[in-house]
Amino acid sequence: MIQIQTRFREEVPRFEDSLNNLTVSLGREAVFTCVVNDLGSYRVAWLRVDTQTILTIATHVITKNHRIAVNHSDRRVWFLHIHDVRQSDRGWYMCQLNTDPMKSQTAYLDVVVPPDILDYPTSSDQVAREGANVSLRCAAHGVPTPTVVWRKEAGDILPASNFTDTQNTSVSGSVVHLVKVSRLHMGAYLCIASNGVPPSVSKRVMLVVHFPPIMTIQNQLVGAMEGDTVFLDCHSEAYPKSINYWTINDQIISQTDKRFEITATERGYEVDMKLKIKKVGRSTFGTYSCISKNSLGDTDGTIKLYSLSGKFEEMQYNEVDFEETPDVSELEALKRSMAVRNTFHNIILLIAVLAIS
């Protein structure tokens, strides 16, 4: 009798290992593993605890969910497969034996979702006038909740206060506030969302800053000898893109004018304007203007080209614009020329007086 009881106890099935919790990405497959020793004539069932739904009994799928499957290895290791996992599959699952009393193990299925950036209310490309305030927003969802970081695509320092890193090239948070934007703020910004579930995602937001043209000139007074080749340079900044041209003595210089060669090098909102005077002569001395215009305004810069040949009698001393800082050599030459003329005039006057007397 004792031997019979011992044999009966040995035939009662038992779980060898605990049922492990699972974390599975959305759309992947979840597989629970239940190891049972000495199953004998007993059966293994899989249940969904949350909804009290019987999923499988032995090798038969009971539920109408076509994504559920069951198989085993030698009736010892039992597998519950959940294909194409959805968020609604998140919850508790049970491996149950129909013993008396019933034996069971439970485990939790967590479904994680890679981040996604919502088109709304995430900012689209922005256009702002220089000096305005701009806020860029990024809305992301996923499980767990994603973190959002803003970077400038070119790797520039971000003009904000809540930096994420010591290089000041990233800002954490779904919103980045740009105060009194300038042309330096212009460019592409990246909103990057991540939650530890690959892949991370990003969205590119372009910020365009509009401003009227400004002109910068290195040398406003240029001297040259007749026959020289001279280059005049202006630097323009404007957005929207500006129309740029040159004038000489208030007359527009045509691209077909063989005395000159006009070139312009563009770098974003910057333009380097260059005028080549192929051969300096009487017709090329005078006042040059580089002019830049866009829909927000216009500006110009002035460059005076004067002769170094000594023929300053052709220039009047009062023609020099003292609001600008002229070249010292030009002023000195003009003063000497005027002194010579005054001395010559005084000699003629003295001869005339002596002749009369």
Secondary structure, 3 states (H helix, E strand, C coil): CHHHHHHHHHCCCEECCCCCCEEEECCCCEEEEEEEECCCCCCEEEEECCCCEEEEECCEECCCCCCEEEEEECCCEEEEEECCCCHHHCEEEEEEECCCCCEEEEEEEEEEEEEEECCCCCCCCEEEECCCCEEEECCEEEECCCEEEEEECCCCCCCCCCECCCCCCEEECCEEEECCCCHHHCEEEEEEEECCCCCCEEEEEEEEEEEEEEEECCCCEEEECCCCCEEEEEEEEEECCCEEEEEECCEECCCCCCCEEEEEEEECCEEEEEEEECCCCHHHCEEEEEEEEECCEEEEEEEEEEECCCCHHHCCHHHCCCCCCCCHHHHHHHHHHHHHHHHHHHHHHHHHHHHHC
